[in-house]
């Protein structure tokens, strides 16, 4: 269940991107590249050494769409695992699978309550 959530999360990111009709990073890419370029130039000036062209290209580029997807996926999965472990520990549930089910049911119930659907 937890591993399947990774695929679902990436599909969700794709859905968000399609809704907005803007690729991830489009708004910030130029700013990031300019900032990174300034840092590399500063390091070169302070050290008196030149950064190789390949290193410069790697250091300067702004986050690409895939970088945003990996970052968002990593954060989502890390937080989900922490939540599952917390439920397992606090409720003394012996396995993570059962803890994940308990957490999922709890979140669905909370959403229903918030929406006024249940009880």
N, C-alpha and C positions, 0 to 999 in steps of 0.2 A: 504494500500500500504506500509506504513512504517513498520507495524508489519510483513508483508510477507517478507520484506527485511531481517529480522533476519534469517529466514530459508534459504533464498538464500545465505546469507553471510556464514553461516555454511557449506552449500554445496560447496561454493567456496573454503573454507579452506580445505575441504576434497579433492577437485579436486587438489589443490596445493600439498597436502600431497601425493596423488597418483602419480602425475607427478614426484616428487622428490624421491619417494620410500624411504623416511626417515620420521619416525614419528616425530612430533613436540617435541622439548625438548631433543632429543637424544644427540645432540652436547653439550648442556649446563648442563644437569642434574647432572653429576658427579661433575662438578665444583661448582654448586650451593650447592649441599649437603655437599661438603667439606668445603665451606665457612661458611655455616650455622652451621655445627658441630663445627668449630673453635669459632664462636661467642658464642654458648651455653657453650662450655668449658671455654671460657674467663669469661662469666657471673658467672659460677659456682666458678671459681677460685677467682674472685673479691669479691663475696658475701659470699663465704664459705658455700653455700647451694647447694644441689643436685637438679637437675630438675628430676621430675618423668619420668619414662620410656615412658609413653603414651605422655606426653608433649614433651619430647625429640624427639620422632618419628615424631610428628606433626610439630615441629619447624625445624627439620633437613631436611626433604625431599625436594628435588628440585621440581620445577614445573612439574606437570604431563601434559599429552597431553590435558586432559579436562580443566586444568587451563589455558593453552594457548588459547584454543578455547573460553572459557568464557571471558578471557581478551581481545582477539581480537574482539569478538562480542560486548562486552560492549563499547570499544573504537569506533568501527564503528557506532553503534547505537547512541551513545552520539554525535558524530560529525555530523551524518546525521540529527538528531533532531535540533541541533544548526543551521545547514545550512537552514533547512526548516523554522525555526522560524525567521531567519535573512531575508530570502526572503519575508516571510509574513509581517514582520514589515516594511522593506524598500519599498516594493511595495504596501503596504496597502492592502494586500490580506486578506479578512476577515476570511478565514478558512485554517487550516493546510493542508487539502486534496488538495485544489487548489494550495497552495504554493508548495506542493510536486510535483504536476504535472508540474508546471512552472519550477521548478528546474530540473526535469528530462528532460524536453524538451530542456532546455538551455544546459544541459550537453551533450545530444545527438547531438545537433547542433554544439557545440564546438568540439566534437570528429570528426564529419563530416568535419568541416573546417580544423582541424589539419591534417586529412588524405587526404585532397584535394578532397573529394567526393562532397562537396557542398560549395558554389554555383558554 
